[in-house]
């Protein structure tokens, strides 16, 4: 045993020396390549003196990075994530300048901008060397992982012996996309979980579930984490009583939705006891939060500075270097892929210029790295429940297509993230059950504007007899990654086309949520009926219902409570949809229940518009600039998945369909109870609320 200890010590010393030697050689090479970086006096020095100077400088830089760097990052925890990421380079360069200044030779110097480059390269080389030397050393790898959460483990009492649970949400990945990726070998980790291998039986089951009408992250994640999707009719909608537009990825709206859900259910959420929320729109009641949008509007302080995520990540300067290099590579990859699609005249296609390459790189690199590292820290700290959202696929699929090669490459990288989390679980202080799920899928199809040369807003204005612009303006995407960028920057500024209040009180407000459109008349303070709309704008409903790009409309009715309208004068009261689905027939089973439930919401729009849907190929027409969309009914967008260990009970009984995020919430709570995790007490009042929720779903 003593011999093994000395071998470990000798191995650690050997790795440290090897990293020091490589760093010294790197510094010598950079000194020869960069004119503003020198390791010798103006009169020249011997090769030996230059080598000693480089060795001392590399060693001093390594020591300063190991000792001073974590203290600097801890002092800067209140700095927004992206700003801290950029600041890393300047601080790293400052440490190098300090290392050169304390060099006894006094001959080494570097320009400040050169010091930033040298420090970045040396950090990357040292990190790569250390990783290469420890890749086959399980003990060293374990020690490295444990350092990510060492402070938090010392600050918390020993964790329970029972298993913890990690929920990883692959945003926007539909059930069919996942199964296709596994079949093609794109996601080998998920494939191994499902099929087993090397004599081991399968360890996981894959279960599809169906969303409500509003198939988007705002509604689904609110339901999954807080148990309620009540009165969330879309991704964005206008509330007449408040005179404001609600947008799920706007921090103020996310905070209000979380408050309403908590009030509606009577509990704090899925993660209220020893939970962590990472990269989500909502907190789930967790104490530890990183990149959570609903807290982005709060005053900065201890309660929302997300130490577990940012400190664990940025305490190693090599993390920032690797992420920055990957960020730049991803921007170049997106520019190359979009140029290739444009030269091939690929259809359907949307614009991918402007800031989009940087938004994509944030989603696929920065957000992924910070969130995965935070999850690793949570597991090594022994947290009982962790919920993390990875938005990379959703962002890329919106612009490249759900089954595009670009999206497949993102799925492959997400699979590697799952493998890393699985690996970390082996070194955690307690066993972990990893549950992978999605909040919705995506349906392919060109945009409404691309096919017909006008937007939904243009069509509405034409039906109301209002002037229509000669050139259709684009409806800008509201993808989740843009929300994550704003949360990281702590910039809850309004985005273009999403003003909180309407510009003109008399004109209709037209909002888009994927292939779901919402039309509201702000000067009428109640939800207008079909009869009132016909009296005010006699041609509007017929113009919309008969347009080939529109699948159906939902409007209130004085005579029938609510009606579904379709082409050629189709008009079906909600209570008769089960026997006479009319225009809902092509949207499959469950569409009638989803429409009836949305009709019961207080803030449902005057006119709800769902786009055309072709059941043969699953195509829909997005009212936003997306060729992979979600938010309404039609196709794969309403069919996400649950990937759960066989050690947990089945999500549903045989033959039973999981419908709605609220039901998913109840499944996850049951699994936490099975793992002796954080139970949210089920009171008699809450049981009655669950029953009422189920009745609401079936209300006619």
C-alpha positions as CSV (number, residue, x, y, z in Angstrom):
1,X,0.0,0.0,0.0
2,X,2.9,2.3,0.9
3,X,4.5,1.5,-2.4
4,X,1.4,2.4,-4.3
5,X,1.3,5.8,-2.5
6,X,4.9,6.5,-3.5
7,X,4.1,5.5,-7.1
8,X,1.2,8.0,-7.2
9,X,3.4,10.7,-5.8
10,X,6.2,9.9,-8.3
11,X,3.7,9.9,-11.1
12,X,2.3,13.3,-10.1
13,X,5.8,14.7,-9.9
14,X,6.7,13.2,-13.3
15,X,3.6,14.7,-14.9
16,X,4.3,18.1,-13.4
17,X,7.8,18.1,-14.7
18,X,6.6,17.0,-18.1
19,X,4.1,19.9,-18.2
20,X,6.8,22.3,-17.1
21,X,9.2,21.1,-19.8
22,X,6.5,21.4,-22.5
23,X,5.5,24.8,-21.3
24,X,9.2,25.9,-21.4
25,X,9.6,24.7,-24.9
26,X,6.3,26.4,-25.9
27,X,7.6,29.7,-24.4
28,X,10.9,29.3,-26.3
29,X,9.0,28.7,-29.6
30,X,6.8,31.7,-29.1
31,X,9.7,33.9,-28.2
32,X,11.2,33.0,-31.6
33,X,8.0,33.6,-33.5
34,X,6.6,36.8,-31.9
35,X,8.6,40.0,-32.3
36,X,7.2,41.6,-29.2
37,X,8.1,38.7,-26.9
38,X,11.7,38.2,-25.9
39,X,13.6,36.1,-23.3
40,X,17.0,37.7,-23.7
41,X,18.6,41.1,-23.3
42,X,19.3,43.4,-26.3
43,X,23.0,42.4,-26.3
44,X,22.1,38.7,-26.6
45,X,22.4,35.9,-24.1
46,X,23.7,32.3,-24.2
47,X,21.4,29.5,-25.1
48,X,21.7,28.2,-21.6
49,X,20.7,31.5,-20.0
50,X,17.7,31.8,-22.4
51,X,16.6,28.3,-21.6
52,X,16.8,29.0,-17.8
53,X,14.9,32.2,-18.3
54,X,12.2,30.4,-20.2
55,X,12.0,27.6,-17.6
56,X,11.7,30.1,-14.7
57,X,9.0,32.0,-16.6
58,X,7.0,28.9,-17.4
59,X,7.3,27.7,-13.8
60,X,6.3,31.0,-12.3
61,X,3.3,31.3,-14.7
62,X,2.2,27.8,-13.8
63,X,2.4,28.5,-10.1
64,X,0.6,31.8,-10.4
65,X,-2.2,30.2,-12.5
66,X,-2.6,27.5,-9.9
67,X,-2.6,29.8,-6.8
68,X,-3.7,33.3,-7.8
69,X,-6.1,32.5,-10.6
70,X,-8.9,30.8,-8.4
71,X,-8.7,33.8,-6.0
72,X,-9.2,36.3,-8.9
73,X,-12.1,34.4,-10.3
74,X,-13.8,34.2,-6.9
75,X,-13.5,37.9,-6.6
76,X,-15.2,38.3,-10.0
77,X,-18.2,36.0,-9.5
78,X,-20.6,38.9,-9.9
79,X,-19.3,39.6,-13.4
80,X,-21.6,38.3,-16.2
81,X,-20.5,34.9,-17.6
82,X,-19.6,36.1,-21.1
83,X,-17.7,39.2,-19.8
84,X,-15.8,37.0,-17.4
85,X,-15.0,34.7,-20.3
86,X,-13.4,37.5,-22.2
87,X,-11.7,38.9,-19.1
88,X,-10.0,35.6,-18.6
89,X,-7.6,36.4,-21.5
90,X,-6.5,39.7,-20.1
91,X,-6.1,38.4,-16.5
92,X,-4.2,35.4,-17.9
93,X,-1.9,37.8,-19.8
94,X,-1.4,39.9,-16.6
95,X,-0.3,36.8,-14.8
96,X,2.3,36.1,-17.5
97,X,3.6,39.7,-17.3
98,X,3.9,39.3,-13.6
99,X,5.8,36.0,-14.1
100,X,8.2,37.7,-16.5
101,X,8.7,40.7,-14.2
102,X,9.8,38.5,-11.2
103,X,12.2,36.6,-13.4
104,X,15.7,37.0,-11.8
105,X,17.3,37.4,-15.2
106,X,15.3,40.7,-15.8
107,X,15.8,40.2,-19.5
108,X,12.4,38.9,-20.5
109,X,9.6,41.2,-21.6
110,X,6.4,41.2,-23.7
111,X,4.0,43.7,-25.0
112,X,0.6,43.5,-23.2
113,X,-1.3,42.3,-26.3
114,X,1.4,39.7,-27.0
115,X,1.3,38.5,-23.4
116,X,-2.4,37.7,-23.8
117,X,-1.6,35.5,-26.8
118,X,1.4,33.8,-25.2
119,X,-0.6,33.1,-22.0
120,X,-3.5,31.7,-24.0
121,X,-1.3,29.3,-26.0
122,X,0.7,28.2,-22.9
123,X,-2.5,27.5,-21.0
124,X,-3.9,25.5,-23.8
125,X,-0.7,23.5,-24.3
126,X,-0.3,22.8,-20.6
127,X,-3.9,21.7,-20.3
128,X,-3.6,19.4,-23.3
129,X,-0.3,17.9,-22.0
130,X,-1.7,17.3,-18.6
131,X,-4.9,15.7,-20.0
132,X,-2.8,13.5,-22.3
133,X,-0.6,12.3,-19.4
134,X,-3.5,11.5,-17.1
135,X,-6.0,10.1,-19.6
136,X,-5.1,6.5,-18.6
137,X,-4.6,7.3,-14.9
138,X,-7.9,6.8,-13.2
139,X,-6.7,8.1,-9.9
140,X,-5.3,11.3,-11.4
141,X,-8.5,11.8,-13.5
142,X,-10.6,11.3,-10.4
143,X,-8.5,13.9,-8.4
144,X,-8.9,16.3,-11.3
145,X,-12.7,15.9,-11.3
146,X,-12.9,16.3,-7.6
147,X,-11.1,19.6,-7.7
148,X,-13.9,21.1,-9.7
149,X,-16.2,20.8,-6.7
150,X,-13.8,20.7,-3.8
151,X,-14.9,24.0,-2.2
152,X,-18.6,23.1,-2.5
153,X,-18.1,19.6,-1.0
154,X,-16.3,21.2,2.1
155,X,-19.1,23.7,2.5
156,X,-21.8,21.1,2.6
157,X,-22.4,18.1,4.9
158,X,-21.8,14.6,3.6
159,X,-24.4,13.6,1.1
160,X,-26.9,10.8,1.6
161,X,-26.0,7.3,0.5
162,X,-29.1,7.0,-1.7
163,X,-28.9,7.6,-5.4
164,X,-29.1,11.1,-6.8
165,X,-30.8,11.9,-10.1
166,X,-29.5,14.0,-13.0
167,X,-32.1,15.2,-15.6
168,X,-30.4,16.3,-18.9
169,X,-32.8,18.0,-21.3
170,X,-31.7,17.9,-24.9
171,X,-33.7,20.9,-26.1
172,X,-35.7,20.3,-29.2
173,X,-34.6,16.7,-29.9
174,X,-37.7,14.8,-31.0
175,X,-38.3,11.1,-30.4
176,X,-37.9,10.2,-34.0
177,X,-34.7,12.3,-34.4
178,X,-33.2,10.5,-31.4
179,X,-34.0,7.0,-32.7
180,X,-32.7,7.9,-36.2
181,X,-29.5,9.2,-34.7
182,X,-29.0,6.1,-32.6
183,X,-29.7,3.8,-35.7
184,X,-27.1,5.7,-37.7
185,X,-24.5,5.5,-34.9
186,X,-24.4,9.2,-34.4
187,X,-25.1,8.8,-30.7
188,X,-23.2,5.7,-29.5
189,X,-23.6,6.4,-25.8
190,X,-27.4,6.5,-26.0
191,X,-27.3,3.5,-28.3
192,X,-25.3,1.6,-25.7
193,X,-27.7,2.5,-23.0
194,X,-30.6,1.2,-25.0
195,X,-29.1,-1.9,-26.6
196,X,-26.5,-2.9,-24.1
197,X,-23.3,-4.6,-25.3
198,X,-20.3,-6.8,-24.3
199,X,-22.7,-9.2,-22.7
200,X,-24.5,-6.5,-20.7
201,X,-28.3,-6.2,-21.0
202,X,-30.0,-2.9,-22.0
203,X,-30.0,-0.4,-19.1
204,X,-32.5,2.2,-20.4
205,X,-36.0,2.5,-21.9
206,X,-37.1,5.1,-24.5
207,X,-40.6,6.5,-24.1
208,X,-42.3,9.1,-26.3
209,X,-44.7,11.7,-24.9
210,X,-46.9,14.3,-26.4
211,X,-46.9,18.0,-25.7
212,X,-49.9,20.3,-25.4
213,X,-50.8,22.7,-28.3
214,X,-48.0,25.0,-27.2
215,X,-45.0,22.7,-28.1
216,X,-42.2,25.0,-27.0
217,X,-39.7,25.2,-24.1
218,X,-41.5,27.9,-22.2
219,X,-44.6,25.8,-21.6
220,X,-42.9,22.4,-21.5
221,X,-40.1,23.4,-19.1
222,X,-42.5,25.3,-16.9
223,X,-44.7,22.2,-16.7
224,X,-41.8,19.8,-16.1
225,X,-40.1,21.9,-13.4
226,X,-43.1,23.6,-11.8
227,X,-46.0,21.3,-12.6
228,X,-48.2,23.8,-14.4
229,X,-48.6,24.9,-18.0
230,X,-51.9,26.7,-17.2
231,X,-52.4,29.9,-19.2
232,X,-49.3,29.6,-21.4
233,X,-51.0,29.6,-24.8
234,X,-47.8,30.1,-26.8
235,X,-44.2,31.2,-26.8
236,X,-45.4,34.8,-27.0
237,X,-48.8,36.3,-26.5
238,X,-50.6,39.6,-25.6
239,X,-52.3,40.0,-22.3
240,X,-55.1,42.5,-22.5
241,X,-55.6,43.0,-18.8
242,X,-51.9,44.1,-18.4
243,X,-51.4,45.6,-21.9
244,X,-48.2,43.7,-22.3
245,X,-46.7,41.1,-24.6
246,X,-45.4,38.0,-22.7
247,X,-42.4,36.3,-24.2
248,X,-41.2,33.1,-22.6
249,X,-37.5,33.8,-23.2
250,X,-37.7,37.4,-21.8
251,X,-36.3,37.4,-18.2
252,X,-39.2,39.5,-16.8
253,X,-41.8,37.2,-18.4
254,X,-40.0,34.1,-17.3
255,X,-39.9,35.3,-13.7
256,X,-43.7,36.2,-13.9
257,X,-44.5,32.7,-15.3
258,X,-42.6,31.0,-12.6
259,X,-44.4,33.1,-10.0
260,X,-47.8,32.2,-11.5
261,X,-46.9,28.5,-11.7
262,X,-45.7,28.4,-8.1
263,X,-48.9,30.1,-7.0
264,X,-51.1,27.8,-9.1
265,X,-49.5,24.5,-7.8
266,X,-48.7,25.6,-4.2
267,X,-45.1,24.3,-4.2
268,X,-41.7,25.6,-5.2
269,X,-40.9,23.1,-7.9
270,X,-39.2,19.9,-8.7
271,X,-35.8,20.9,-7.3
272,X,-36.8,22.6,-4.0
273,X,-34.7,20.4,-1.8
274,X,-31.0,20.1,-2.5
275,X,-31.5,20.8,-6.2
276,X,-29.6,22.5,-8.9
277,X,-30.9,24.2,-12.1
278,X,-28.5,24.7,-15.0
279,X,-29.1,26.5,-18.2
280,X,-32.9,26.6,-17.8
281,X,-35.6,29.2,-18.3
282,X,-36.9,28.5,-14.8
283,X,-35.3,27.5,-11.5
284,X,-37.5,24.6,-10.5
285,X,-37.1,25.9,-6.9
286,X,-33.4,25.0,-6.8
287,X,-31.0,26.7,-4.5
288,X,-28.1,26.4,-6.9
289,X,-28.6,28.1,-10.3
290,X,-26.5,28.9,-13.3
291,X,-27.6,30.5,-16.6
292,X,-31.3,30.5,-15.4
293,X,-33.3,33.1,-17.2
294,X,-36.0,33.7,-14.5
295,X,-33.4,35.1,-12.1
296,X,-31.7,37.3,-14.7
297,X,-33.7,40.4,-13.6
298,X,-32.8,40.1,-10.0
299,X,-30.3,42.3,-8.3
300,X,-26.9,40.7,-8.3
301,X,-26.0,39.1,-5.1
302,X,-25.1,35.9,-3.3
303,X,-28.4,34.3,-4.1
304,X,-28.1,34.4,-7.8
305,X,-24.4,34.6,-8.7
306,X,-24.3,30.9,-9.8
307,X,-21.0,30.1,-8.2
308,X,-21.3,26.3,-8.8
309,X,-21.3,26.9,-12.6
310,X,-19.0,29.8,-13.2
311,X,-16.4,29.3,-10.4
312,X,-16.0,25.6,-11.3
313,X,-15.6,26.4,-14.9
314,X,-13.4,29.6,-14.9
315,X,-11.2,28.5,-12.0
316,X,-9.2,26.7,-14.6
317,X,-7.9,29.3,-17.1
318,X,-7.4,26.5,-19.7
319,X,-11.2,26.0,-19.7
320,X,-11.6,29.6,-21.1
321,X,-8.9,29.1,-23.6
322,X,-10.4,25.8,-24.9
323,X,-13.8,27.3,-25.0
324,X,-12.6,30.4,-26.8
325,X,-10.8,28.4,-29.5
326,X,-13.9,26.1,-29.9
327,X,-16.1,29.2,-30.1
328,X,-14.0,30.7,-32.9
329,X,-14.0,27.3,-34.7
330,X,-17.8,27.0,-34.4
331,X,-18.3,30.5,-35.8
332,X,-16.1,29.5,-38.8
333,X,-18.0,26.2,-39.1
334,X,-21.3,28.0,-39.3
335,X,-20.1,30.5,-41.9
336,X,-18.8,27.7,-44.0
337,X,-21.9,25.6,-43.7
338,X,-24.2,28.5,-44.5
339,X,-22.1,29.5,-47.5
340,X,-22.2,25.9,-48.7
341,X,-26.0,25.8,-48.4
342,X,-26.3,29.1,-50.2
343,X,-24.0,28.1,-53.1
344,X,-26.0,24.8,-53.5
345,X,-29.2,26.8,-53.5
346,X,-30.5,24.5,-50.8
347,X,-34.2,24.6,-50.1
348,X,-35.7,25.4,-47.7
349,X,-33.2,27.9,-46.4
350,X,-33.3,30.9,-44.0
351,X,-30.9,33.7,-43.5
352,X,-28.0,32.8,-41.2
353,X,-25.9,36.0,-41.2
354,X,-25.6,38.8,-38.8
355,X,-25.1,37.7,-35.2
356,X,-26.4,34.2,-35.7
357,X,-23.0,32.5,-36.1
358,X,-22.1,33.9,-32.7
359,X,-25.4,32.9,-31.1
360,X,-24.9,29.4,-32.5
361,X,-21.4,29.2,-31.1
362,X,-22.6,30.4,-27.7
363,X,-25.3,27.6,-27.7
364,X,-23.1,24.8,-29.0
365,X,-19.9,25.7,-27.1
366,X,-20.1,28.2,-24.2
367,X,-23.5,27.2,-22.9
368,X,-22.7,23.5,-23.3
369,X,-19.3,23.8,-21.6
370,X,-20.6,25.9,-18.6
371,X,-23.7,23.7,-18.0
372,X,-21.9,20.4,-18.3
373,X,-19.1,21.5,-16.0
374,X,-21.7,22.8,-13.5
375,X,-23.5,19.4,-13.6
376,X,-20.2,17.6,-13.0
377,X,-19.6,19.8,-10.0
378,X,-23.1,19.1,-8.7
379,X,-22.5,15.4,-9.0
380,X,-19.1,15.5,-7.3
381,X,-20.7,17.5,-4.5
382,X,-23.4,14.9,-4.1
383,X,-26.4,17.0,-4.9
384,X,-29.7,15.0,-4.9
385,X,-31.4,16.4,-8.0
386,X,-29.9,18.3,-11.0
387,X,-31.8,19.5,-14.0
388,X,-29.8,20.9,-17.0
389,X,-30.9,22.1,-20.4
390,X,-28.6,21.9,-23.4
391,X,-30.0,24.1,-26.2
392,X,-27.4,23.4,-28.9
393,X,-29.4,21.1,-31.2
394,X,-32.5,23.3,-31.0
395,X,-30.6,26.4,-32.1
396,X,-28.9,24.6,-35.1
397,X,-32.0,22.7,-36.2
398,X,-34.0,26.0,-36.4
399,X,-31.7,27.3,-39.1
400,X,-30.3,24.1,-40.7
401,X,-33.2,21.7,-40.4
402,X,-34.1,19.0,-37.8
403,X,-32.5,16.2,-39.8
404,X,-29.7,18.1,-41.5
405,X,-26.0,17.1,-41.4
406,X,-25.3,20.2,-39.3
407,X,-27.8,19.1,-36.7
408,X,-26.4,15.5,-36.7
409,X,-23.0,16.8,-35.8
410,X,-24.4,18.7,-32.8
411,X,-26.1,15.5,-31.7
412,X,-22.8,13.7,-31.8
413,X,-21.2,16.3,-29.6
414,X,-24.2,16.2,-27.2
415,X,-23.7,12.4,-27.0
416,X,-20.1,13.0,-25.9
417,X,-21.4,15.3,-23.2
418,X,-23.7,12.5,-21.9
419,X,-20.7,10.1,-21.9
420,X,-18.7,12.6,-19.9
421,X,-21.5,12.9,-17.3
422,X,-21.8,9.1,-17.2
423,X,-18.0,8.9,-16.5
424,X,-18.2,11.5,-13.8
425,X,-21.0,9.6,-12.1
426,X,-18.5,6.7,-11.6
427,X,-16.4,9.0,-9.4
428,X,-19.2,10.8,-7.5
429,X,-19.6,10.3,-3.8
430,X,-23.0,8.7,-4.3
431,X,-24.6,6.7,-7.2
432,X,-26.5,8.6,-9.8
433,X,-29.3,7.8,-12.2
434,X,-29.1,9.8,-15.4
435,X,-32.4,10.6,-17.1
436,X,-32.4,12.2,-20.5
437,X,-35.5,13.9,-21.9
438,X,-36.6,16.6,-24.3
439,X,-39.2,19.3,-24.1
440,X,-40.5,19.1,-27.6
441,X,-39.4,18.1,-31.1
442,X,-39.1,20.1,-34.3
443,X,-41.1,19.9,-37.5
444,X,-39.5,20.6,-40.9
445,X,-40.8,22.9,-43.6
446,X,-40.1,26.2,-45.3
447,X,-41.4,29.4,-43.8
448,X,-44.8,30.9,-44.5
449,X,-43.1,34.0,-45.8
450,X,-40.9,32.0,-48.2
451,X,-43.7,30.1,-49.7
452,X,-46.3,32.8,-50.1
453,X,-44.2,36.0,-50.2
454,X,-46.0,37.6,-47.2
455,X,-46.1,37.1,-43.4
456,X,-49.0,36.3,-41.2
457,X,-49.1,39.9,-40.1
458,X,-49.5,41.0,-43.8
459,X,-52.3,38.5,-44.3
460,X,-54.1,39.8,-41.2
461,X,-53.7,43.4,-42.3
462,X,-55.1,42.5,-45.7
463,X,-58.1,40.8,-44.1
464,X,-58.7,43.9,-41.9
465,X,-58.5,46.2,-44.9
466,X,-55.3,47.8,-43.6
467,X,-52.4,48.8,-45.9
468,X,-49.9,46.0,-46.5
469,X,-46.2,46.7,-46.9
470,X,-44.8,46.1,-50.4
471,X,-42.0,44.0,-49.0
472,X,-42.8,41.4,-46.3
473,X,-40.7,42.0,-43.2
474,X,-39.1,39.0,-41.6
475,X,-40.5,37.7,-38.3
476,X,-37.4,37.2,-36.1
477,X,-36.7,34.0,-34.4
478,X,-37.0,33.8,-30.6
479,X,-34.9,30.7,-30.1
480,X,-33.8,29.6,-26.6
481,X,-30.1,30.3,-27.3
482,X,-30.7,34.0,-27.6
483,X,-32.3,33.9,-24.2
484,X,-29.2,32.1,-22.8
485,X,-27.0,34.8,-24.3
486,X,-29.0,37.5,-22.6
487,X,-28.9,35.7,-19.3
488,X,-25.1,35.3,-19.5
489,X,-24.7,39.0,-20.3
490,X,-27.4,39.9,-17.8
491,X,-28.9,42.0,-20.5
492,X,-32.7,41.6,-20.3
493,X,-33.1,44.2,-23.1
494,X,-36.1,43.8,-25.5
495,X,-35.4,42.1,-28.8
496,X,-36.5,43.4,-32.1
497,X,-40.1,42.8,-32.8
498,X,-41.0,41.9,-29.2
499,X,-42.0,45.2,-27.7
500,X,-43.7,44.9,-24.3
501,X,-46.5,47.2,-25.4
502,X,-48.2,47.6,-28.8
503,X,-47.1,50.6,-30.9
504,X,-50.6,51.4,-32.1
505,X,-53.6,50.7,-29.9
506,X,-56.1,50.3,-32.7
507,X,-54.2,47.9,-34.9
508,X,-54.2,44.1,-34.4
509,X,-51.2,42.6,-32.7
510,X,-49.9,39.6,-34.6
511,X,-47.4,37.3,-32.8
512,X,-45.7,34.1,-34.0
513,X,-44.6,31.0,-32.0
514,X,-43.2,28.7,-34.6
515,X,-46.2,27.6,-36.8
516,X,-48.7,29.0,-34.3
517,X,-49.9,32.5,-34.8
518,X,-51.8,34.7,-32.3
519,X,-54.0,37.7,-33.2
520,X,-55.2,40.1,-30.6
521,X,-57.2,43.4,-30.8
522,X,-55.8,45.5,-28.0
523,X,-58.5,48.2,-28.0
524,X,-61.1,45.5,-27.0
525,X,-60.5,44.6,-23.4
526,X,-62.1,41.1,-23.5
527,X,-61.5,38.1,-25.7
528,X,-63.5,38.9,-28.9
529,X,-66.1,36.4,-30.2
530,X,-66.4,35.2,-33.8
531,X,-69.5,37.4,-34.1
532,X,-67.7,40.5,-32.9
533,X,-64.8,39.9,-35.2
534,X,-67.1,39.4,-38.2
535,X,-68.9,42.6,-37.4
536,X,-65.7,44.5,-37.1
537,X,-63.7,42.9,-40.0
538,X,-66.1,40.9,-42.1
539,X,-63.4,39.4,-44.4
540,X,-60.7,38.6,-41.8
541,X,-61.7,35.1,-40.6
542,X,-62.6,33.9,-44.1
543,X,-59.3,35.3,-45.5
544,X,-57.3,33.4,-42.8
545,X,-59.3,30.1,-42.9
546,X,-59.2,29.8,-46.7
547,X,-55.6,30.6,-47.1
548,X,-53.7,27.4,-48.2
549,X,-50.9,28.0,-45.6
550,X,-53.4,27.9,-42.7
551,X,-54.6,24.7,-41.1
552,X,-57.3,25.9,-38.8
553,X,-58.4,28.8,-36.5
554,X,-59.7,28.8,-33.0
555,X,-62.0,31.6,-32.0
556,X,-64.5,32.1,-29.2
557,X,-68.2,32.1,-30.0
558,X,-71.2,33.6,-28.3
559,X,-73.3,30.7,-29.7
560,X,-71.0,27.7,-29.2
561,X,-68.5,28.9,-26.6
562,X,-65.7,28.1,-29.0
563,X,-65.3,27.0,-32.6
564,X,-62.7,25.7,-35.0
565,X,-62.7,27.2,-38.4
566,X,-61.2,25.7,-41.6
567,X,-61.3,26.2,-45.3
568,X,-64.4,26.2,-47.4
569,X,-66.6,27.4,-44.6
570,X,-65.8,24.6,-42.1
571,X,-67.0,25.5,-38.6
572,X,-66.9,22.9,-35.8
573,X,-68.0,23.7,-32.2
574,X,-65.4,22.5,-29.7
575,X,-67.9,20.1,-28.0
576,X,-68.3,18.2,-31.3
577,X,-64.6,17.8,-32.2
578,X,-64.4,14.2,-30.9
579,X,-67.1,13.1,-33.4
580,X,-66.4,15.6,-36.1
581,X,-62.7,16.7,-36.1
582,X,-63.1,18.7,-39.3
583,X,-59.8,20.5,-40.1
584,X,-58.2,18.9,-37.0
585,X,-58.3,15.5,-38.5
586,X,-54.8,15.7,-40.2
587,X,-53.3,16.7,-36.9
588,X,-53.9,13.3,-35.3
589,X,-55.3,12.1,-32.0
590,X,-55.1,14.4,-29.1
591,X,-55.4,17.6,-31.2
592,X,-59.0,18.2,-30.0
593,X,-58.1,17.9,-26.3
594,X,-55.1,20.3,-26.8
595,X,-57.3,22.9,-28.6
596,X,-60.0,22.7,-26.0
597,X,-57.6,23.1,-23.1
598,X,-55.9,26.2,-24.7
599,X,-59.4,27.7,-25.3
600,X,-60.0,27.6,-21.5
601,X,-57.0,29.8,-20.7
602,X,-57.7,33.4,-19.6
603,X,-55.1,34.9,-22.0
604,X,-55.8,32.9,-25.2
605,X,-55.7,35.3,-28.2
606,X,-58.8,36.5,-30.0
607,X,-57.7,34.4,-33.0
608,X,-55.4,31.4,-32.7
609,X,-53.9,30.3,-36.1
610,X,-52.2,27.0,-36.7
611,X,-50.4,26.6,-40.0
612,X,-50.9,24.0,-42.7
613,X,-49.6,20.5,-41.9
614,X,-48.8,17.7,-44.3
615,X,-49.1,14.4,-42.4
616,X,-47.3,12.6,-45.3
617,X,-43.9,14.3,-44.6
618,X,-44.6,16.1,-41.3
619,X,-44.1,19.5,-42.9
620,X,-45.5,22.7,-41.3
621,X,-45.1,26.3,-42.3
622,X,-43.4,28.4,-39.6
623,X,-44.6,32.0,-39.1
624,X,-41.0,32.7,-37.9
625,X,-37.8,32.5,-39.9
626,X,-37.1,28.9,-39.1
627,X,-37.0,25.8,-41.3
628,X,-37.2,23.6,-38.2
629,X,-39.9,24.9,-36.0
630,X,-42.1,24.1,-32.9
631,X,-44.8,25.9,-31.0
632,X,-48.0,24.5,-32.5
633,X,-49.6,21.3,-33.7
634,X,-48.4,19.2,-36.6
635,X,-45.6,16.7,-37.0
636,X,-42.6,15.7,-34.9
637,X,-42.6,18.9,-32.8
638,X,-45.3,17.5,-30.5
639,X,-43.4,14.2,-29.9
640,X,-40.5,14.5,-27.5
641,X,-39.0,11.6,-25.4
642,X,-38.1,10.3,-22.0
643,X,-34.9,8.1,-21.8
644,X,-34.9,6.6,-18.3
645,X,-32.9,3.8,-16.5
646,X,-34.7,0.5,-16.1
647,X,-33.9,0.9,-12.4
648,X,-36.7,3.4,-12.3
649,X,-40.4,2.5,-12.7
650,X,-41.9,2.8,-16.2
651,X,-43.1,6.3,-17.0
652,X,-46.5,5.0,-17.8
653,X,-48.5,1.8,-17.7
654,X,-48.7,-0.3,-20.8
655,X,-50.9,1.3,-23.4
656,X,-51.0,4.6,-21.5
657,X,-50.0,7.8,-23.3
658,X,-48.0,10.6,-21.5
659,X,-49.7,13.8,-22.6
660,X,-48.5,17.2,-21.4
661,X,-45.5,18.5,-19.4
662,X,-47.6,18.4,-16.2
663,X,-47.8,14.7,-16.4
664,X,-44.1,14.5,-17.1
665,X,-43.6,16.5,-13.9
666,X,-45.5,13.9,-11.9
667,X,-43.4,11.1,-13.4
668,X,-40.2,12.9,-12.5
669,X,-41.4,13.5,-8.9
670,X,-42.3,9.8,-8.6
671,X,-38.7,8.9,-9.7
672,X,-37.2,11.3,-7.1
673,X,-39.3,9.6,-4.4
674,X,-38.1,6.2,-5.6
675,X,-34.6,7.4,-5.2
676,X,-35.3,8.8,-1.7
677,X,-34.7,12.2,-3.3
678,X,-36.3,15.6,-2.5
679,X,-40.0,14.9,-2.1
680,X,-42.4,17.8,-2.8
681,X,-45.1,16.9,-0.2
682,X,-48.3,15.7,-1.8
683,X,-51.1,17.3,0.2
684,X,-54.9,16.7,-0.2
685,X,-55.1,20.2,-1.7
686,X,-52.4,19.3,-4.3
687,X,-54.1,16.0,-5.1
688,X,-57.3,18.0,-5.8
689,X,-55.3,20.4,-8.0
690,X,-53.9,17.5,-10.0
691,X,-57.3,16.1,-10.5
692,X,-58.6,19.5,-11.6
693,X,-55.7,19.8,-14.0
694,X,-56.6,16.5,-15.6
695,X,-60.2,17.6,-15.9
696,X,-59.1,20.9,-17.5
697,X,-57.4,18.9,-20.2
698,X,-60.6,17.1,-21.1
699,X,-62.9,20.1,-20.7
700,X,-65.3,20.5,-23.7
